[in-house]
Amino acid sequence: MAVDLTLDGSSGNPKNPRPPGARPRAGLRSLSAETRHGTFEASDGTRLYYSVEGSGQPLIFCYGLVCSSLHWTYQIDHFRRSHQAIWMDYRGHQNSELPQDLSTLTIENLASDLDRLCETLGIGPAVLLGHSMGVNVVLEFQRRFPHRVKAMVLANGTPRSPLETMFSTNAFQKVFDGLRLLQRLAPGTYRRLWRLQKGNQLIRSLMLLGGFNPHLTPIEDVGLYVDQVADLDPEVLLRLMASYENWDATSWLHTLRIPTLIISGREDRVIPVAQQELMHQLIPGSEFFPVAHGSHCPQMDLPGLVNTRISEFIKKLA
């Protein structure tokens, strides 16, 4: 059962008109557009948060690992004027509950939660848009629930373990092995180190240089993202990364017969362009859109350009 929290952009709090999951650049929005926020129960009882903005053809936005709707904020602001822009917070993320059983933090369960959302909202086939690990969530969702997917937009993702090629090296496998060891031997220390991200200007600057185009994406957006990460339970990162690094779609992507647009940032340091090119080669009939000067988040670096290309893709579906 879904529980609606807000209608027409109002959170019920006159001092804070933005709802719990509101995106940072809300000044771009007109609150006259129909907006609905609520929660629903996953199959294991975990309560998950969702947002629906606008009306019309449903577009479902899926963000990356320990991220938030911030990473799709410019697309949601744009497409809610002509479509239903829908997103949910994954289990353990932002406004959704942390599951009692942390072993349920897997890409497969995120896809199942997405199916539950579609059932709750009563929506038919939708266009699914995934960024980074959200690409894997979308692909898993399409594999398991193909009747719910009309088309896919896959941005800056990889069809297999990101640790094999992240930042063009496999060294991050050892980094995550070290984090898992620290969490197991000294969980308190691990949590304290995790919280140090909050308000840390150095971390913000490093994140801006590593995952965004520093000349295009406002550092305020990156700062908000870093603070959001710091507020999450650090176990979420390790659990989902364990699922992420064992997930591999390269053996079945060639079986897909669905309109697909693959977006790539030409200067993506996190997930090399070659991974998006590989998906393009494996998914029959897919379209490939490389964004010049785009980083791991080209939809935030150059939102107007990316929105135009997504719009063209969606129009062709009709």
C-alpha positions in Angstrom: 0.0 0.0 0.0 1.3 3.4 -0.9 1.1 6.4 1.5 0.9 9.8 -0.2 2.7 12.5 1.7 2.2 15.5 -0.5 0.3 16.9 -3.4 1.0 19.8 -5.7 4.5 20.4 -4.4 3.6 21.1 -0.8 5.2 19.2 2.1 2.7 20.4 4.6 5.4 22.4 6.3 5.0 26.2 5.7 8.6 26.9 6.7 9.9 24.4 4.2 7.8 24.1 1.0 10.1 21.4 -0.4 9.3 17.8 0.5 11.9 15.5 2.2 13.3 14.3 -1.2 13.4 17.7 -2.9 16.2 18.4 -5.2 18.6 21.2 -4.6 17.9 23.6 -7.5 14.2 23.8 -6.8 14.2 27.4 -7.9 14.0 26.1 -11.4 10.7 24.5 -10.7 7.1 25.8 -10.8 5.2 24.3 -7.9 2.0 24.6 -9.9 2.9 21.3 -11.6 1.2 18.3 -10.0 3.7 16.7 -7.6 3.1 13.7 -5.4 5.4 12.1 -2.9 4.8 9.0 -0.8 6.1 5.7 0.5 5.4 2.1 -0.3 6.4 -1.2 1.2 8.9 -3.5 -0.5 8.3 -7.2 -0.4 10.3 -7.5 2.9 8.4 -4.6 4.6 11.1 -2.0 4.0 9.4 1.4 3.5 10.7 3.1 0.4 10.2 6.7 -0.7 9.0 7.9 -4.2 8.2 11.0 -6.1 6.0 11.7 -9.1 6.1 15.1 -10.8 4.0 16.1 -13.8 1.6 14.0 -15.9 1.8 12.0 -19.1 4.1 9.3 -20.3 6.0 7.9 -17.4 9.8 8.3 -17.2 11.5 6.5 -14.3 14.9 7.9 -13.2 17.4 5.6 -11.5 20.5 7.1 -9.9 23.8 5.5 -9.0 25.5 3.9 -6.0 25.1 5.9 -2.8 23.7 8.8 -4.9 20.4 10.6 -5.0 17.9 12.2 -7.4 20.3 15.1 -7.4 22.1 13.4 -10.3 19.0 13.6 -12.5 17.7 16.9 -11.1 18.0 18.9 -14.4 16.3 16.1 -16.3 13.4 15.8 -13.8 13.0 19.6 -13.9 12.8 19.5 -17.6 10.7 16.5 -18.4 8.1 16.9 -15.6 6.6 19.7 -17.8 5.5 17.1 -20.4 5.8 13.7 -18.7 5.5 11.9 -15.4 9.0 12.2 -13.9 9.2 9.4 -11.4 12.0 8.4 -9.0 12.4 6.4 -5.9 15.1 6.3 -3.2 16.7 2.9 -3.0 16.6 0.9 0.2 19.1 2.4 2.5 19.3 5.6 0.6 18.1 9.1 1.5 14.4 9.1 2.5 14.0 5.3 2.4 14.5 2.9 5.3 17.6 0.8 5.8 16.4 -2.8 5.5 16.7 -4.9 8.7 18.5 -7.6 6.7 21.5 -5.8 5.0 22.1 -8.8 2.8 19.0 -7.6 0.8 21.1 -4.7 -0.5 21.6 -6.1 -4.0 21.0 -4.9 -7.6 18.4 -7.7 -8.0 16.4 -6.4 -5.0 16.6 -2.8 -6.2 15.0 -4.0 -9.5 12.3 -5.9 -7.6 11.6 -2.7 -5.5 11.2 -0.8 -8.8 8.7 -3.4 -9.9 6.8 -2.9 -6.7 6.8 0.9 -7.3 5.3 0.4 -10.8 2.7 -1.9 -9.3 1.9 0.7 -6.6 1.5 3.6 -9.0 -0.3 1.5 -11.6 1.8 2.6 -14.5 2.2 0.8 -17.7 5.4 0.4 -19.8 7.8 3.3 -19.0 11.0 4.8 -20.3 13.7 3.9 -17.8 16.7 6.2 -17.4 19.7 4.9 -15.4 23.0 6.6 -14.5 26.1 4.8 -13.3 25.0 1.9 -11.2 21.4 2.9 -12.1 22.3 1.5 -15.5 22.6 -1.9 -13.9 19.4 -1.5 -12.0 17.6 -0.6 -15.2 19.1 -3.5 -17.1 18.3 -6.0 -14.4 14.7 -4.6 -14.2 14.3 -5.0 -18.0 15.7 -8.6 -17.8 13.2 -9.6 -15.1 10.2 -7.4 -15.9 10.4 -6.7 -19.7 6.6 -5.9 -19.9 7.2 -2.8 -17.8 9.9 -1.3 -20.0 9.2 0.7 -23.2 12.7 2.0 -23.8 16.0 2.6 -21.9 18.4 5.5 -21.5 21.7 4.3 -20.1 24.2 7.0 -19.0 27.8 6.3 -18.0 27.4 2.7 -17.0 29.2 -0.5 -17.3 27.8 -4.0 -18.2 30.1 -5.7 -15.7 32.2 -5.1 -12.5 33.2 -1.4 -12.3 36.2 -2.3 -10.1 37.9 -3.9 -13.2 38.2 -0.6 -14.9 37.3 2.2 -12.5 39.6 5.3 -13.1 41.2 3.1 -15.8 42.8 0.8 -13.2 41.9 -2.3 -11.2 43.5 -0.9 -8.0 40.1 0.0 -6.6 39.5 -3.7 -6.0 42.2 -3.5 -3.3 40.7 -0.3 -2.0 37.3 -1.9 -1.4 39.0 -5.0 0.1 40.7 -2.7 2.6 37.4 -0.9 3.4 35.7 -4.3 4.0 38.6 -5.4 6.3 38.4 -2.1 8.2 34.6 -2.3 8.6 35.0 -5.9 9.9 37.8 -5.3 12.3 37.0 -1.7 13.5 33.4 -0.8 12.5 33.4 2.3 14.8 36.5 3.7 13.1 35.1 3.0 9.7 31.9 4.9 10.6 33.8 7.9 12.0 35.9 8.1 8.9 32.8 7.9 6.8 31.2 10.8 8.6 34.3 13.0 8.1 33.0 13.6 4.5 30.3 16.0 5.9 31.2 19.6 5.0 34.7 18.6 4.1 36.0 21.0 1.4 38.9 18.8 0.4 36.6 15.9 -0.3 34.2 18.1 -2.3 37.1 19.4 -4.4 38.4 15.9 -5.1 34.9 14.6 -5.9 34.4 17.6 -8.3 37.6 16.8 -10.1 37.1 13.0 -10.2 33.4 12.6 -11.0 32.3 15.9 -12.6 33.5 18.6 -15.1 34.8 21.3 -12.6 34.3 24.0 -15.3 30.6 23.1 -15.8 29.0 21.6 -12.7 28.5 24.0 -9.7 30.5 23.0 -6.7 27.4 23.6 -4.6 25.8 20.6 -6.3 28.8 18.5 -5.6 28.9 19.7 -1.9 25.3 18.7 -1.4 26.0 15.3 -3.0 29.0 14.7 -0.7 26.9 15.6 2.4 24.2 13.3 1.3 26.6 10.4 1.0 28.0 11.2 4.5 24.4 10.9 5.9 24.0 7.3 4.6 24.9 4.2 6.6 28.4 3.3 5.3 27.4 -0.4 5.2 25.2 0.4 2.2 28.2 1.2 0.0 30.0 -2.1 0.9 26.9 -4.3 0.5 25.8 -2.8 -2.8 29.4 -2.7 -4.2 29.7 -6.5 -3.4 26.6 -7.0 -5.6 27.8 -4.6 -8.2 31.1 -6.2 -8.7 29.6 -9.6 -9.2 26.9 -8.4 -11.7 27.6 -9.1 -15.4 25.3 -8.6 -18.3 27.8 -9.2 -21.1 26.4 -12.7 -21.8 22.8 -11.6 -22.5 22.8 -8.0 -23.6 22.8 -9.2 -27.2 19.3 -10.7 -26.6 17.7 -7.3 -25.9 15.2 -6.0 -28.5 14.3 -2.7 -27.0 15.0 1.0 -28.0 18.1 2.0 -26.2 20.0 5.3 -26.0 23.5 5.0 -24.5 25.0 8.3 -23.2 28.7 8.7 -22.5 30.8 11.5 -21.1 33.9 11.7 -23.3 36.0 12.7 -20.2 34.4 10.2 -17.8 37.2 9.2 -15.4 35.1 6.9 -13.2 33.7 4.5 -15.8 35.8 4.6 -19.0 34.1 5.4 -22.3 35.1 2.0 -23.5 32.5 0.4 -21.2 29.6 2.5 -22.7 31.0 1.6 -26.2 30.9 -2.1 -25.2 27.2 -1.8 -24.2 26.5 -0.1 -27.5 28.1 -3.0 -29.4 26.3 -5.6 -27.4 22.7 -4.1 -27.5 21.3 -4.5 -31.0 20.1 -1.3 -32.6 21.2 0.9 -29.7 22.0 4.5 -30.2 25.3 6.0 -28.9 25.6 9.6 -27.8 29.1 10.8 -26.7 29.0 14.1 -24.8 32.1 16.2 -25.6 33.5 17.6 -22.3 31.1 15.4 -20.4 32.4 13.8 -17.2 30.9 10.8 -15.3 27.8 13.1 -14.9 27.3 14.7 -18.4 23.6 15.2 -17.5 24.7 17.6 -14.8 27.6 19.1 -16.8 25.6 19.9 -19.9 21.9 19.4 -19.0 20.5 21.3 -22.0 22.4 19.2 -24.5 21.6 15.9 -22.8 17.9 16.9 -22.4 17.6 17.7 -26.1 19.1 14.3 -27.1 16.8 12.4 -24.7 13.8 14.3 -26.0 14.7 13.4 -29.6 15.0 9.7 -28.5 11.6 9.8 -26.7 9.9 11.5 -29.6 10.9 8.7 -32.0 9.2 6.1 -29.7 5.9 7.7 -30.6 
